[in-house]
Amino acid sequence: MITELPERECRELLATTTVGRIGFVADDRVHIFPVNYAVSGDAIVLRTSSDGVLHRLSDEEPAVAFEIDYHDDLGGGGWSVLIQGRLSPSDERSAESARHVSAWAGGERESTLSVRIETIAGRRVRRERP
C-alpha cells in the first residue's frame, strides 16, 4: 500500500537523517551524488569542495532533485521524500547551518550550497503481511 505524505510530515522527516542524494544534469548526463546535509528554513544546505561539479554548477542555479528515504525490510515498510528546487551558493544564514554538516567524503568542503525547496512530496509504503 502506498500513501502520499502531507508536506508537514515530509519536512519533519527531513530532520531525521543527515544523508541524502542530489540529482542534477551536467555535461548532458544525469548525476546522482550522496551528500550530507542540514535543513535551514526552506532550504537544504550542504558543503562541497570549491573545485567540485556542484560548486561549478551553483552559479547557474540549475534545477536539481534531492531525495531521502528509509526502508525496513523486516517491518515491511518505508518512506521517501523528494524535493525539487534550485541549487545556489548559500546565503549567510544557510552557510551558518552548513557549518554543522560533517561530510563523510572528507577533504576540504569549504563551499556551502543551498537547494531552495520549490516542491516537496513524499510517499509511505507498507507491505501487507501474509
Salt bridges, closest charged atoms under 4 A:
GLU4 OE2 - ARG123 NE 3.63
GLU7 OE2 - ARG11 NE 2.90
GLU9 OE2 - ARG124 NH2 2.33
GLU12 OE2 - ARG8 NH1 3.12
ASP42 OD1 - ARG11 NH1 3.03
GLU61 OE1 - ARG116 NH2 3.18
GLU67 OE1 - ARG21 NH2 2.36
ASP69 OD2 - ARG21 NH2 2.75
ASP73 OD2 - HIS71 NE2 3.97
GLU96 OE1 - ARG99 NH1 2.31
